[in-house]
């Protein structure tokens, strides 16, 4: 009788990698940094929102 481990199939399977949206990842990383600056009082809420909006536009238009 042949030994078969149920996990062998999982190890040999070709996993489908999720498509990573580079633009969204870039925006999220920059937003996180801006939020930390805002948290420590280095920039205001208004400035944070303005910068996020400008960055989103630049990322969407492939300028960044």
C-alpha positions as a Python dict, from the first residue, in 0.01 Angstrom:
ca = {
    (1, 'X'): (0, 0, 0),
    (2, 'X'): (135, 339, -99),
    (3, 'X'): (173, 606, 166),
    (4, 'X'): (-9, 927, 88),
    (5, 'X'): (3, 1237, 300),
    (6, 'X'): (-282, 1482, 257),
    (7, 'X'): (-36, 1771, 277),
    (8, 'X'): (176, 1648, -16),
    (9, 'X'): (-79, 1789, -258),
    (10, 'X'): (-64, 2126, -90),
    (11, 'X'): (314, 2142, -115),
    (12, 'X'): (318, 2054, -485),
    (13, 'X'): (31, 2273, -592),
    (14, 'X'): (102, 2574, -811),
    (15, 'X'): (-34, 2851, -597),
    (16, 'X'): (-212, 3135, -766),
    (17, 'X'): (-47, 3453, -647),
    (18, 'X'): (-281, 3743, -584),
    (19, 'X'): (-227, 4041, -809),
    (20, 'X'): (-74, 4320, -606),
    (21, 'X'): (-179, 4668, -704),
    (22, 'X'): (145, 4865, -686),
    (23, 'X'): (-31, 5201, -702),
    (24, 'X'): (-256, 5117, -410),
    (25, 'X'): (36, 4980, -208),
    (26, 'X'): (241, 5293, -274),
    (27, 'X'): (-49, 5517, -173),
    (28, 'X'): (-112, 5316, 145),
    (29, 'X'): (256, 5331, 245),
    (30, 'X'): (276, 5708, 191),
    (31, 'X'): (-54, 5759, 374),
    (32, 'X'): (75, 5561, 671),
    (33, 'X'): (387, 5779, 689),
    (34, 'X'): (179, 6098, 670),
    (35, 'X'): (-50, 5969, 945),
    (36, 'X'): (253, 5913, 1169),
    (37, 'X'): (374, 6269, 1105),
    (38, 'X'): (25, 6394, 1191),
    (39, 'X'): (11, 6178, 1502),
    (40, 'X'): (332, 6331, 1635),
    (41, 'X'): (210, 6683, 1559),
    (42, 'X'): (457, 6755, 1281),
    (43, 'X'): (186, 6837, 1025),
    (44, 'X'): (-178, 6935, 1064),
    (45, 'X'): (-485, 6733, 968),
    (46, 'X'): (-563, 6977, 687),
    (47, 'X'): (-212, 6944, 544),
    (48, 'X'): (-228, 6565, 570),
    (49, 'X'): (-553, 6549, 375),
    (50, 'X'): (-422, 6792, 113),
    (51, 'X'): (-101, 6593, 64),
    (52, 'X'): (-289, 6263, 41),
    (53, 'X'): (-518, 6408, -224),
    (54, 'X'): (-224, 6543, -429),
    (55, 'X'): (-32, 6216, -398),
    (56, 'X'): (-338, 6015, -506),
    (57, 'X'): (-371, 6232, -818),
    (58, 'X'): (0, 6196, -901),
    (59, 'X'): (-5, 5819, -852),
    (60, 'X'): (-317, 5781, -1068),
    (61, 'X'): (-159, 5989, -1346),
    (62, 'X'): (168, 5789, -1324),
    (63, 'X'): (373, 6096, -1226),
    (64, 'X'): (496, 5927, -910),
}
